[in-house]
Amino acid sequence: MDSAASRILKARQYAMERDQRVRVHSFEVELHGENANHKVSYEDSTWHCDCEEFGLRGVCSHVMAMEEILGESVEPAQLVVPLVP
Ligand SMILES: [Zn+2]
């Protein structure tokens, strides 16, 4: 097998084993929501989204979508427990 073919096979294997092989440190994406676009970012295990729900709860459908896409490569978002007045 030539080296190009073996690289392709290895890359495919790494991609299939992404939950064990890949650890995301940071990224920023634009997610096209139903009503608006949202900027979702992740830095050193901390999530952020510019939507209102995230501001209130520390998690939102946009962050959850990215968690679903990235699987075990990212840390789960921490739900903010609201202070009882
Ligand atoms: Zn959001």
PDB file of the backbone (N, CA, C, O) and the ligand in Angstrom, with CONECT records:
HET     ZN  A 101       1
ATOM      1  N   MET A   1       0.852  -1.199   0.000  1.00  0.00           N
ATOM      2  CA  MET A   1       0.000   0.000   0.000  1.00  0.00           C
ATOM      3  C   MET A   1       0.887   1.249   0.000  1.00  0.00           C
ATOM      4  O   MET A   1       1.819   1.348   0.798  1.00  0.00           O
ATOM      5  N   ASP A   2       0.600   2.199  -0.891  1.00  0.00           N
ATOM      6  CA  ASP A   2       1.439   3.405  -0.908  1.00  0.00           C
ATOM      7  C   ASP A   2       1.092   4.317   0.269  1.00  0.00           C
ATOM      8  O   ASP A   2       0.080   4.137   0.948  1.00  0.00           O
ATOM      9  N   SER A   3       1.968   5.303   0.487  1.00  0.00           N
ATOM     10  CA  SER A   3       1.808   6.100   1.703  1.00  0.00           C
ATOM     11  C   SER A   3       0.570   6.996   1.652  1.00  0.00           C
ATOM     12  O   SER A   3      -0.030   7.276   2.689  1.00  0.00           O
ATOM     13  N   ALA A   4       0.181   7.450   0.453  1.00  0.00           N
ATOM     14  CA  ALA A   4      -1.022   8.283   0.357  1.00  0.00           C
ATOM     15  C   ALA A   4      -2.248   7.476   0.786  1.00  0.00           C
ATOM     16  O   ALA A   4      -3.098   7.971   1.527  1.00  0.00           O
ATOM     17  N   ALA A   5      -2.329   6.248   0.320  1.00  0.00           N
ATOM     18  CA  ALA A   5      -3.467   5.399   0.679  1.00  0.00           C
ATOM     19  C   ALA A   5      -3.474   5.097   2.168  1.00  0.00           C
ATOM     20  O   ALA A   5      -4.536   5.083   2.791  1.00  0.00           O
ATOM     21  N   SER A   6      -2.307   4.856   2.743  1.00  0.00           N
ATOM     22  CA  SER A   6      -2.275   4.545   4.173  1.00  0.00           C
ATOM     23  C   SER A   6      -2.624   5.782   5.011  1.00  0.00           C
ATOM     24  O   SER A   6      -3.220   5.656   6.081  1.00  0.00           O
ATOM     25  N   ARG A   7      -2.254   6.977   4.525  1.00  0.00           N
ATOM     26  CA  ARG A   7      -2.652   8.199   5.236  1.00  0.00           C
ATOM     27  C   ARG A   7      -4.168   8.374   5.222  1.00  0.00           C
ATOM     28  O   ARG A   7      -4.777   8.758   6.221  1.00  0.00           O
ATOM     29  N   ILE A   8      -4.763   8.081   4.064  1.00  0.00           N
ATOM     30  CA  ILE A   8      -6.217   8.219   3.953  1.00  0.00           C
ATOM     31  C   ILE A   8      -6.917   7.246   4.909  1.00  0.00           C
ATOM     32  O   ILE A   8      -7.884   7.608   5.578  1.00  0.00           O
ATOM     33  N   LEU A   9      -6.416   6.012   4.963  1.00  0.00           N
ATOM     34  CA  LEU A   9      -7.003   5.026   5.873  1.00  0.00           C
ATOM     35  C   LEU A   9      -6.860   5.445   7.328  1.00  0.00           C
ATOM     36  O   LEU A   9      -7.789   5.313   8.125  1.00  0.00           O
ATOM     37  N   LYS A  10      -5.673   5.953   7.659  1.00  0.00           N
ATOM     38  CA  LYS A  10      -5.425   6.389   9.031  1.00  0.00           C
ATOM     39  C   LYS A  10      -6.334   7.564   9.391  1.00  0.00           C
ATOM     40  O   LYS A  10      -6.892   7.613  10.488  1.00  0.00           O
ATOM     41  N   ALA A  11      -6.478   8.507   8.462  1.00  0.00           N
ATOM     42  CA  ALA A  11      -7.350   9.666   8.701  1.00  0.00           C
ATOM     43  C   ALA A  11      -8.784   9.216   8.942  1.00  0.00           C
ATOM     44  O   ALA A  11      -9.465   9.732   9.829  1.00  0.00           O
ATOM     45  N   ARG A  12      -9.234   8.257   8.153  1.00  0.00           N
ATOM     46  CA  ARG A  12     -10.587   7.730   8.302  1.00  0.00           C
ATOM     47  C   ARG A  12     -10.774   7.075   9.671  1.00  0.00           C
ATOM     48  O   ARG A  12     -11.805   7.234  10.323  1.00  0.00           O
ATOM     49  N   GLN A  13      -9.741   6.333  10.084  1.00  0.00           N
ATOM     50  CA  GLN A  13      -9.801   5.678  11.390  1.00  0.00           C
ATOM     51  C   GLN A  13      -9.848   6.722  12.510  1.00  0.00           C
ATOM     52  O   GLN A  13     -10.643   6.592  13.441  1.00  0.00           O
ATOM     53  N   TYR A  14      -9.004   7.754  12.428  1.00  0.00           N
ATOM     54  CA  TYR A  14      -9.018   8.821  13.435  1.00  0.00           C
ATOM     55  C   TYR A  14     -10.384   9.486  13.499  1.00  0.00           C
ATOM     56  O   TYR A  14     -10.902   9.762  14.581  1.00  0.00           O
ATOM     57  N   ALA A  15     -10.966   9.743  12.323  1.00  0.00           N
ATOM     58  CA  ALA A  15     -12.275  10.405  12.284  1.00  0.00           C
ATOM     59  C   ALA A  15     -13.344   9.513  12.926  1.00  0.00           C
ATOM     60  O   ALA A  15     -14.206  10.002  13.656  1.00  0.00           O
ATOM     61  N   MET A  16     -13.284   8.206  12.652  1.00  0.00           N
ATOM     62  CA  MET A  16     -14.263   7.289  13.234  1.00  0.00           C
ATOM     63  C   MET A  16     -14.106   7.178  14.749  1.00  0.00           C
ATOM     64  O   MET A  16     -15.082   6.981  15.474  1.00  0.00           O
ATOM     65  N   GLU A  17     -12.858   7.310  15.219  1.00  0.00           N
ATOM     66  CA  GLU A  17     -12.585   7.202  16.657  1.00  0.00           C
ATOM     67  C   GLU A  17     -12.493   8.576  17.304  1.00  0.00           C
ATOM     68  O   GLU A  17     -11.776   8.752  18.288  1.00  0.00           O
ATOM     69  N   ARG A  18     -13.222   9.559  16.752  1.00  0.00           N
ATOM     70  CA  ARG A  18     -13.057  10.952  17.179  1.00  0.00           C
ATOM     71  C   ARG A  18     -13.322  11.173  18.658  1.00  0.00           C
ATOM     72  O   ARG A  18     -12.693  12.028  19.281  1.00  0.00           O
ATOM     73  N   ASP A  19     -14.263  10.398  19.234  1.00  0.00           N
ATOM     74  CA  ASP A  19     -14.562  10.607  20.659  1.00  0.00           C
ATOM     75  C   ASP A  19     -13.333  10.338  21.533  1.00  0.00           C
ATOM     76  O   ASP A  19     -13.156  10.979  22.569  1.00  0.00           O
ATOM     77  N   GLN A  20     -12.496   9.402  21.122  1.00  0.00           N
ATOM     78  CA  GLN A  20     -11.280   9.103  21.890  1.00  0.00           C
ATOM     79  C   GLN A  20     -10.091   9.931  21.398  1.00  0.00           C
ATOM     80  O   GLN A  20      -9.164  10.207  22.160  1.00  0.00           O
ATOM     81  N   ARG A  21     -10.120  10.319  20.144  1.00  0.00           N
ATOM     82  CA  ARG A  21      -8.931  10.913  19.523  1.00  0.00           C
ATOM     83  C   ARG A  21      -8.911  12.430  19.527  1.00  0.00           C
ATOM     84  O   ARG A  21      -7.844  13.043  19.510  1.00  0.00           O
ATOM     85  N   VAL A  22     -10.104  13.041  19.549  1.00  0.00           N
ATOM     86  CA  VAL A  22     -10.163  14.492  19.353  1.00  0.00           C
ATOM     87  C   VAL A  22     -10.635  15.185  20.625  1.00  0.00           C
ATOM     88  O   VAL A  22     -11.642  14.803  21.221  1.00  0.00           O
ATOM     89  N   ARG A  23      -9.891  16.210  21.029  1.00  0.00           N
ATOM     90  CA  ARG A  23     -10.269  17.042  22.158  1.00  0.00           C
ATOM     91  C   ARG A  23     -10.312  18.469  21.642  1.00  0.00           C
ATOM     92  O   ARG A  23      -9.291  18.999  21.203  1.00  0.00           O
ATOM     93  N   VAL A  24     -11.487  19.102  21.690  1.00  0.00           N
ATOM     94  CA  VAL A  24     -11.628  20.470  21.185  1.00  0.00           C
ATOM     95  C   VAL A  24     -11.197  21.447  22.265  1.00  0.00           C
ATOM     96  O   VAL A  24     -11.644  21.337  23.407  1.00  0.00           O
ATOM     97  N   HIS A  25     -10.341  22.396  21.928  1.00  0.00           N
ATOM     98  CA  HIS A  25      -9.919  23.433  22.870  1.00  0.00           C
ATOM     99  C   HIS A  25     -10.736  24.705  22.695  1.00  0.00           C
ATOM    100  O   HIS A  25     -11.168  25.311  23.676  1.00  0.00           O
ATOM    101  N   SER A  26     -10.942  25.101  21.466  1.00  0.00           N
ATOM    102  CA  SER A  26     -11.747  26.295  21.247  1.00  0.00           C
ATOM    103  C   SER A  26     -12.270  26.326  19.815  1.00  0.00           C
ATOM    104  O   SER A  26     -11.658  25.773  18.900  1.00  0.00           O
ATOM    105  N   PHE A  27     -13.411  26.983  19.642  1.00  0.00           N
ATOM    106  CA  PHE A  27     -13.950  27.223  18.311  1.00  0.00           C
ATOM    107  C   PHE A  27     -15.022  28.292  18.409  1.00  0.00           C
ATOM    108  O   PHE A  27     -15.494  28.621  19.498  1.00  0.00           O
ATOM    109  N   GLU A  28     -15.397  28.826  17.267  1.00  0.00           N
ATOM    110  CA  GLU A  28     -16.507  29.780  17.198  1.00  0.00           C
ATOM    111  C   GLU A  28     -17.267  29.469  15.923  1.00  0.00           C
ATOM    112  O   GLU A  28     -16.673  29.368  14.850  1.00  0.00           O
ATOM    113  N   VAL A  29     -18.580  29.317  16.037  1.00  0.00           N
ATOM    114  CA  VAL A  29     -19.390  29.020  14.860  1.00  0.00           C
ATOM    115  C   VAL A  29     -20.602  29.943  14.826  1.00  0.00           C
ATOM    116  O   VAL A  29     -21.018  30.493  15.846  1.00  0.00           O
ATOM    117  N   GLU A  30     -21.155  30.096  13.633  1.00  0.00           N
ATOM    118  CA  GLU A  30     -22.438  30.773  13.497  1.00  0.00           C
ATOM    119  C   GLU A  30     -23.476  29.700  13.218  1.00  0.00           C
ATOM    120  O   GLU A  30     -23.329  28.903  12.292  1.00  0.00           O
ATOM    121  N   LEU A  31     -24.531  29.688  14.034  1.00  0.00           N
ATOM    122  CA  LEU A  31     -25.590  28.703  13.851  1.00  0.00           C
ATOM    123  C   LEU A  31     -26.838  29.429  13.364  1.00  0.00           C
ATOM    124  O   LEU A  31     -27.281  30.400  13.977  1.00  0.00           O
ATOM    125  N   HIS A  32     -27.398  28.951  12.261  1.00  0.00           N
ATOM    126  CA  HIS A  32     -28.581  29.585  11.704  1.00  0.00           C
ATOM    127  C   HIS A  32     -29.809  29.049  12.409  1.00  0.00           C
ATOM    128  O   HIS A  32     -30.306  27.975  12.069  1.00  0.00           O
ATOM    129  N   GLY A  33     -30.308  29.798  13.401  1.00  0.00           N
ATOM    130  CA  GLY A  33     -31.494  29.395  14.151  1.00  0.00           C
ATOM    131  C   GLY A  33     -32.762  29.659  13.353  1.00  0.00           C
ATOM    132  O   GLY A  33     -32.710  30.190  12.243  1.00  0.00           O
ATOM    133  N   GLU A  34     -33.897  29.284  13.926  1.00  0.00           N
ATOM    134  CA  GLU A  34     -35.163  29.473  13.212  1.00  0.00           C
ATOM    135  C   GLU A  34     -35.504  30.954  13.062  1.00  0.00           C
ATOM    136  O   GLU A  34     -36.080  31.365  12.056  1.00  0.00           O
ATOM    137  N   ASN A  35     -35.143  31.753  14.071  1.00  0.00           N
ATOM    138  CA  ASN A  35     -35.498  33.173  14.034  1.00  0.00           C
ATOM    139  C   ASN A  35     -34.318  34.099  13.787  1.00  0.00           C
ATOM    140  O   ASN A  35     -34.486  35.206  13.275  1.00  0.00           O
ATOM    141  N   ALA A  36     -33.142  33.652  14.146  1.00  0.00           N
ATOM    142  CA  ALA A  36     -31.964  34.502  14.008  1.00  0.00           C
ATOM    143  C   ALA A  36     -30.718  33.624  13.960  1.00  0.00           C
ATOM    144  O   ALA A  36     -30.767  32.435  14.273  1.00  0.00           O
ATOM    145  N   ASN A  37     -29.613  34.224  13.568  1.00  0.00           N
ATOM    146  CA  ASN A  37     -28.334  33.525  13.615  1.00  0.00           C
ATOM    147  C   ASN A  37     -27.703  33.760  14.979  1.00  0.00           C
ATOM    148  O   ASN A  37     -27.842  34.831  15.569  1.00  0.00           O
ATOM    149  N   HIS A  38     -27.012  32.748  15.463  1.00  0.00           N
ATOM    150  CA  HIS A  38     -26.381  32.872  16.771  1.00  0.00           C
ATOM    151  C   HIS A  38     -24.926  32.484  16.694  1.00  0.00           C
ATOM    152  O   HIS A  38     -24.535  31.576  15.960  1.00  0.00           O
ATOM    153  N   LYS A  39     -24.128  33.204  17.480  1.00  0.00           N
ATOM    154  CA  LYS A  39     -22.708  32.920  17.553  1.00  0.00           C
ATOM    155  C   LYS A  39     -22.468  32.037  18.781  1.00  0.00           C
ATOM    156  O   LYS A  39     -22.690  32.461  19.915  1.00  0.00           O
ATOM    157  N   VAL A  40     -22.021  30.825  18.544  1.00  0.00           N
ATOM    158  CA  VAL A  40     -21.726  29.881  19.626  1.00  0.00           C
ATOM    159  C   VAL A  40     -20.213  29.725  19.701  1.00  0.00           C
ATOM    160  O   VAL A  40     -19.550  29.497  18.689  1.00  0.00           O
ATOM    161  N   SER A  41     -19.678  29.849  20.904  1.00  0.00           N
ATOM    162  CA  SER A  41     -18.240  29.677  21.053  1.00  0.00           C
ATOM    163  C   SER A  41     -17.924  28.762  22.228  1.00  0.00           C
ATOM    164  O   SER A  41     -18.757  28.534  23.104  1.00  0.00           O
ATOM    165  N   TYR A  42     -16.705  28.249  22.222  1.00  0.00           N
ATOM    166  CA  TYR A  42     -16.248  27.287  23.224  1.00  0.00           C
ATOM    167  C   TYR A  42     -14.777  27.544  23.445  1.00  0.00           C
ATOM    168  O   TYR A  42     -13.996  27.591  22.495  1.00  0.00           O
ATOM    169  N   GLU A  43     -14.401  27.710  24.692  1.00  0.00           N
ATOM    170  CA  GLU A  43     -12.995  28.015  25.004  1.00  0.00           C
ATOM    171  C   GLU A  43     -12.658  27.350  26.332  1.00  0.00           C
ATOM    172  O   GLU A  43     -13.277  27.649  27.353  1.00  0.00           O
ATOM    173  N   ASP A  44     -11.679  26.448  26.323  1.00  0.00           N
ATOM    174  CA  ASP A  44     -11.249  25.762  27.554  1.00  0.00           C
ATOM    175  C   ASP A  44     -12.427  25.243  28.376  1.00  0.00           C
ATOM    176  O   ASP A  44     -12.547  25.554  29.561  1.00  0.00           O
ATOM    177  N   SER A  45     -13.284  24.461  27.752  1.00  0.00           N
ATOM    178  CA  SER A  45     -14.426  23.798  28.402  1.00  0.00           C
ATOM    179  C   SER A  45     -15.574  24.740  28.769  1.00  0.00           C
ATOM    180  O   SER A  45     -16.530  24.312  29.417  1.00  0.00           O
ATOM    181  N   THR A  46     -15.501  26.000  28.373  1.00  0.00           N
ATOM    182  CA  THR A  46     -16.573  26.942  28.683  1.00  0.00           C
ATOM    183  C   THR A  46     -17.324  27.328  27.414  1.00  0.00           C
ATOM    184  O   THR A  46     -16.732  27.750  26.420  1.00  0.00           O
ATOM    185  N   TRP A  47     -18.646  27.172  27.475  1.00  0.00           N
ATOM    186  CA  TRP A  47     -19.501  27.487  26.329  1.00  0.00           C
ATOM    187  C   TRP A  47     -19.996  28.909  26.411  1.00  0.00           C
ATOM    188  O   TRP A  47     -20.089  29.488  27.493  1.00  0.00           O
ATOM    189  N   HIS A  48     -20.318  29.475  25.244  1.00  0.00           N
ATOM    190  CA  HIS A  48     -21.017  30.752  25.219  1.00  0.00           C
ATOM    191  C   HIS A  48     -21.900  30.825  23.985  1.00  0.00           C
ATOM    192  O   HIS A  48     -21.538  30.337  22.915  1.00  0.00           O
ATOM    193  N   CYS A  49     -23.079  31.451  24.154  1.00  0.00           N
ATOM    194  CA  CYS A  49     -23.952  31.737  23.020  1.00  0.00           C
ATOM    195  C   CYS A  49     -24.527  33.122  23.246  1.00  0.00           C
ATOM    196  O   CYS A  49     -24.727  33.543  24.386  1.00  0.00           O
ATOM    197  N   ASP A  50     -24.792  33.830  22.158  1.00  0.00           N
ATOM    198  CA  ASP A  50     -25.281  35.207  22.301  1.00  0.00           C
ATOM    199  C   ASP A  50     -26.808  35.281  22.449  1.00  0.00           C
ATOM    200  O   ASP A  50     -27.362  36.380  22.434  1.00  0.00           O
ATOM    201  N   CYS A  51     -27.498  34.146  22.592  1.00  0.00           N
ATOM    202  CA  CYS A  51     -28.968  34.195  22.695  1.00  0.00           C
ATOM    203  C   CYS A  51     -29.422  34.441  24.132  1.00  0.00           C
ATOM    204  O   CYS A  51     -28.643  34.333  25.080  1.00  0.00           O
ATOM    205  N   GLU A  52     -30.707  34.775  24.263  1.00  0.00           N
ATOM    206  CA  GLU A  52     -31.268  35.124  25.571  1.00  0.00           C
ATOM    207  C   GLU A  52     -31.328  33.908  26.499  1.00  0.00           C
ATOM    208  O   GLU A  52     -31.017  34.003  27.687  1.00  0.00           O
ATOM    209  N   GLU A  53     -31.733  32.761  25.936  1.00  0.00           N
ATOM    210  CA  GLU A  53     -31.872  31.560  26.762  1.00  0.00           C
ATOM    211  C   GLU A  53     -30.545  31.187  27.421  1.00  0.00           C
ATOM    212  O   GLU A  53     -30.506  30.803  28.590  1.00  0.00           O
ATOM    213  N   PHE A  54     -29.473  31.304  26.663  1.00  0.00           N
ATOM    214  CA  PHE A  54     -28.163  30.970  27.237  1.00  0.00           C
ATOM    215  C   PHE A  54     -27.842  31.914  28.391  1.00  0.00           C
ATOM    216  O   PHE A  54     -27.309  31.491  29.417  1.00  0.00           O
ATOM    217  N   GLY A  55     -28.168  33.199  28.220  1.00  0.00           N
ATOM    218  CA  GLY A  55     -27.922  34.177  29.269  1.00  0.00           C
ATOM    219  C   GLY A  55     -28.652  33.829  30.557  1.00  0.00           C
ATOM    220  O   GLY A  55     -28.155  34.093  31.652  1.00  0.00           O
ATOM    221  N   LEU A  56     -29.840  33.232  30.420  1.00  0.00           N
ATOM    222  CA  LEU A  56     -30.640  32.889  31.600  1.00  0.00           C
ATOM    223  C   LEU A  56     -30.239  31.546  32.213  1.00  0.00           C
ATOM    224  O   LEU A  56     -30.183  31.406  33.435  1.00  0.00           O
ATOM    225  N   ARG A  57     -29.964  30.574  31.364  1.00  0.00           N
ATOM    226  CA  ARG A  57     -29.789  29.200  31.853  1.00  0.00           C
ATOM    227  C   ARG A  57     -28.382  28.621  31.709  1.00  0.00           C
ATOM    228  O   ARG A  57     -28.074  27.590  32.308  1.00  0.00           O
ATOM    229  N   GLY A  58     -27.540  29.264  30.933  1.00  0.00           N
ATOM    230  CA  GLY A  58     -26.205  28.712  30.737  1.00  0.00           C
ATOM    231  C   GLY A  58     -26.175  27.574  29.735  1.00  0.00           C
ATOM    232  O   GLY A  58     -25.134  26.952  29.526  1.00  0.00           O
ATOM    233  N   VAL A  59     -27.316  27.300  29.113  1.00  0.00           N
ATOM    234  CA  VAL A  59     -27.390  26.287  28.057  1.00  0.00           C
ATOM    235  C   VAL A  59     -28.559  26.683  27.161  1.00  0.00           C
ATOM    236  O   VAL A  59     -29.490  27.349  27.614  1.00  0.00           O
ATOM    237  N   CYS A  60     -28.517  26.284  25.912  1.00  0.00           N
ATOM    238  CA  CYS A  60     -29.573  26.627  24.977  1.00  0.00           C
ATOM    239  C   CYS A  60     -29.561  25.620  23.837  1.00  0.00           C
ATOM    240  O   CYS A  60     -28.663  24.783  23.750  1.00  0.00           O
ATOM    241  N   SER A  61     -30.551  25.700  22.974  1.00  0.00           N
ATOM    242  CA  SER A  61     -30.637  24.716  21.889  1.00  0.00           C
ATOM    243  C   SER A  61     -29.435  24.799  20.945  1.00  0.00           C
ATOM    244  O   SER A  61     -29.051  23.800  20.336  1.00  0.00           O
ATOM    245  N   HIS A  62     -28.845  25.983  20.825  1.00  0.00           N
ATOM    246  CA  HIS A  62     -27.695  26.152  19.920  1.00  0.00           C
ATOM    247  C   HIS A  62     -26.456  25.434  20.471  1.00  0.00           C
ATOM    248  O   HIS A  62     -25.739  24.745  19.745  1.00  0.00           O
ATOM    249  N   VAL A  63     -26.228  25.618  21.773  1.00  0.00           N
ATOM    250  CA  VAL A  63     -25.116  24.919  22.425  1.00  0.00           C
ATOM    251  C   VAL A  63     -25.356  23.410  22.399  1.00  0.00           C
ATOM    252  O   VAL A  63     -24.441  22.628  22.139  1.00  0.00           O
ATOM    253  N   MET A  64     -26.614  23.009  22.675  1.00  0.00           N
ATOM    254  CA  MET A  64     -26.928  21.576  22.677  1.00  0.00           C
ATOM    255  C   MET A  64     -26.717  20.957  21.295  1.00  0.00           C
ATOM    256  O   MET A  64     -26.293  19.807  21.182  1.00  0.00           O
ATOM    257  N   ALA A  65     -27.012  21.721  20.254  1.00  0.00           N
ATOM    258  CA  ALA A  65     -26.794  21.224  18.886  1.00  0.00           C
ATOM    259  C   ALA A  65     -25.305  20.989  18.648  1.00  0.00           C
ATOM    260  O   ALA A  65     -24.920  19.978  18.060  1.00  0.00           O
ATOM    261  N   MET A  66     -24.469  21.920  19.105  1.00  0.00           N
ATOM    262  CA  MET A  66     -23.027  21.762  18.908  1.00  0.00           C
ATOM    263  C   MET A  66     -22.481  20.613  19.758  1.00  0.00           C
ATOM    264  O   MET A  66     -21.564  19.910  19.333  1.00  0.00           O
ATOM    265  N   GLU A  67     -23.040  20.422  20.952  1.00  0.00           N
ATOM    266  CA  GLU A  67     -22.638  19.270  21.777  1.00  0.00           C
ATOM    267  C   GLU A  67     -22.944  17.960  21.047  1.00  0.00           C
ATOM    268  O   GLU A  67     -22.151  17.019  21.056  1.00  0.00           O
ATOM    269  N   GLU A  68     -24.119  17.932  20.414  1.00  0.00           N
ATOM    270  CA  GLU A  68     -24.535  16.746  19.659  1.00  0.00           C
ATOM    271  C   GLU A  68     -23.572  16.479  18.492  1.00  0.00           C
ATOM    272  O   GLU A  68     -23.196  15.335  18.236  1.00  0.00           O
ATOM    273  N   ILE A  69     -23.186  17.541  17.797  1.00  0.00           N
ATOM    274  CA  ILE A  69     -22.295  17.406  16.645  1.00  0.00           C
ATOM    275  C   ILE A  69     -20.900  16.949  17.079  1.00  0.00           C
ATOM    276  O   ILE A  69     -20.287  16.102  16.430  1.00  0.00           O
ATOM    277  N   LEU A  70     -20.406  17.517  18.184  1.00  0.00           N
ATOM    278  CA  LEU A  70     -19.015  17.286  18.567  1.00  0.00           C
ATOM    279  C   LEU A  70     -18.827  16.113  19.524  1.00  0.00           C
ATOM    280  O   LEU A  70     -17.700  15.671  19.751  1.00  0.00           O
ATOM    281  N   GLY A  71     -19.917  15.611  20.082  1.00  0.00           N
ATOM    282  CA  GLY A  71     -19.853  14.409  20.927  1.00  0.00           C
ATOM    283  C   GLY A  71     -18.929  14.569  22.123  1.00  0.00           C
ATOM    284  O   GLY A  71     -18.956  15.580  22.825  1.00  0.00           O
ATOM    285  N   GLU A  72     -18.107  13.539  22.337  1.00  0.00           N
ATOM    286  CA  GLU A  72     -17.231  13.487  23.520  1.00  0.00           C
ATOM    287  C   GLU A  72     -16.007  14.396  23.378  1.00  0.00           C
ATOM    288  O   GLU A  72     -15.192  14.496  24.296  1.00  0.00           O
ATOM    289  N   SER A  73     -15.884  15.051  22.233  1.00  0.00           N
ATOM    290  CA  SER A  73     -14.724  15.913  22.014  1.00  0.00           C
ATOM    291  C   SER A  73     -14.783  17.205  22.818  1.00  0.00           C
ATOM    292  O   SER A  73     -13.787  17.916  22.953  1.00  0.00           O
ATOM    293  N   VAL A  74     -15.980  17.501  23.355  1.00  0.00           N
ATOM    294  CA  VAL A  74     -16.152  18.723  24.154  1.00  0.00           C
ATOM    295  C   VAL A  74     -16.736  18.348  25.516  1.00  0.00           C
ATOM    296  O   VAL A  74     -17.320  17.277  25.680  1.00  0.00           O
ATOM    297  N   GLU A  75     -16.570  19.240  26.481  1.00  0.00           N
ATOM    298  CA  GLU A  75     -17.185  19.068  27.797  1.00  0.00           C
ATOM    299  C   GLU A  75     -18.635  19.532  27.713  1.00  0.00           C
ATOM    300  O   GLU A  75     -18.933  20.483  26.989  1.00  0.00           O
ATOM    301  N   PRO A  76     -19.558  18.867  28.453  1.00  0.00           N
ATOM    302  CA  PRO A  76     -20.952  19.313  28.409  1.00  0.00           C
ATOM    303  C   PRO A  76     -21.114  20.707  29.024  1.00  0.00           C
ATOM    304  O   PRO A  76     -20.381  21.082  29.938  1.00  0.00           O
ATOM    305  N   ALA A  77     -22.082  21.463  28.509  1.00  0.00           N
ATOM    306  CA  ALA A  77     -22.365  22.790  29.074  1.00  0.00           C
ATOM    307  C   ALA A  77     -22.948  22.620  30.476  1.00  0.00           C
ATOM    308  O   ALA A  77     -23.686  21.673  30.746  1.00  0.00           O
ATOM    309  N   GLN A  78     -22.605  23.555  31.360  1.00  0.00           N
ATOM    310  CA  GLN A  78     -23.102  23.491  32.734  1.00  0.00           C
ATOM    311  C   GLN A  78     -24.380  24.313  32.852  1.00  0.00           C
ATOM    312  O   GLN A  78     -24.398  25.515  32.584  1.00  0.00           O
ATOM    313  N   LEU A  79     -25.441  23.636  33.259  1.00  0.00           N
ATOM    314  CA  LEU A  79     -26.712  24.306  33.465  1.00  0.00           C
ATOM    315  C   LEU A  79     -26.604  25.236  34.673  1.00  0.00           C
ATOM    316  O   LEU A  79     -26.142  24.833  35.741  1.00  0.00           O
ATOM    317  N   VAL A  80     -27.032  26.476  34.490  1.00  0.00           N
ATOM    318  CA  VAL A  80     -27.019  27.424  35.606  1.00  0.00           C
ATOM    319  C   VAL A  80     -28.292  27.217  36.417  1.00  0.00           C
ATOM    320  O   VAL A  80     -29.399  27.344  35.894  1.00  0.00           O
ATOM    321  N   VAL A  81     -28.125  26.897  37.698  1.00  0.00           N
ATOM    322  CA  VAL A  81     -29.297  26.725  38.554  1.00  0.00           C
ATOM    323  C   VAL A  81     -29.737  28.116  39.020  1.00  0.00           C
ATOM    324  O   VAL A  81     -28.975  28.827  39.675  1.00  0.00           O
ATOM    325  N   PRO A  82     -30.986  28.501  38.671  1.00  0.00           N
ATOM    326  CA  PRO A  82     -31.409  29.844  39.046  1.00  0.00           C
ATOM    327  C   PRO A  82     -31.526  29.999  40.560  1.00  0.00           C
ATOM    328  O   PRO A  82     -31.955  29.075  41.252  1.00  0.00           O
ATOM    329  N   LEU A  83     -31.152  31.144  41.062  1.00  0.00           N
ATOM    330  CA  LEU A  83     -31.263  31.412  42.494  1.00  0.00           C
ATOM    331  C   LEU A  83     -32.736  31.622  42.833  1.00  0.00           C
ATOM    332  O   LEU A  83     -33.426  32.409  42.185  1.00  0.00           O
ATOM    333  N   VAL A  84     -33.207  30.914  43.849  1.00  0.00           N
ATOM    334  CA  VAL A  84     -34.601  31.080  44.268  1.00  0.00           C
ATOM    335  C   VAL A  84     -34.701  32.367  45.069  1.00  0.00           C
ATOM    336  O   VAL A  84     -33.969  32.551  46.042  1.00  0.00           O
ATOM    337  N   PRO A  85     -35.619  33.278  44.662  1.00  0.00           N
ATOM    338  CA  PRO A  85     -35.717  34.545  45.391  1.00  0.00           C
ATOM    339  C   PRO A  85     -36.250  34.381  46.816  1.00  0.00           C
ATOM    340  O   PRO A  85     -36.384  35.365  47.542  1.00  0.00           O
TER     341      PRO A  85
HETATM  342 ZN    ZN A 101     -28.151  29.974  22.084  1.00  0.00          ZN2+
END
